């Protein structure tokens, strides 16, 4: 279906800019031409003024460092005669540890015990108990970089007071549906079905507070939202679980609309300096 050539401005409620001094503007633009496809202003709902910032780190083990006396511990394991004997090995290693009195020896003992535990289950726990120590894994926090885009949800409860206002609310919901879905020229044709989808629209979202748009600088006392795409549009036309319509029409008495957006660029310091 071709897009409307003329971009229509829609708003709810109709008192935005007069009795309503705080609102959100949604401007959608075509992915290829970057021309505006819709311009909608809605009141700021209760879940609108929240955002989140994340930095992802991984816990990375840097490895273990054995002492120079590790070879003596390995020899103690090799010198087991008549088969492996945990009790004898424990006694030998304990005696060796007392003799050398070094951290390196304890580290080597624990490393050997960890390797021996694969074949002789229980070695590691036994040696840790005898030495009263466990190996330091040398874990550090390694920065992974940005790995998630910010998301923002808005839930609007539209309660039109007339059929005319309900028609406007229906147009608003339809406009968001059109903007979030891909184009599919020829997709309904049995003779030449399209194998490609066109990209959906991108959104610019702006807060206006006390009739002034939030600044795109570090002077912004809250936050701005970056270029985004609409990932979900949930609509509920019932009124308190009851289907209600204006008399002699098919226009609903209420529309609950939840919009979920995802930004297209990751956050970094430069964006924070621009009010994001």
PyMOL commands that set and color helices and strands:
alter all, ss='L'
color gray80, all
select helices_A, chain A and resi 70-78+86-100+103-116+123-131+163-180+269-272
alter helices_A, ss='H'
color red, helices_A
select strands_A, chain A and resi 9-12+23-29+36-43+57-61+139-143+151-158+202-209+212-213+228-236+255-263
alter strands_A, ss='S'
color yellow, strands_A
deselect
rebuild
show_as cartoon
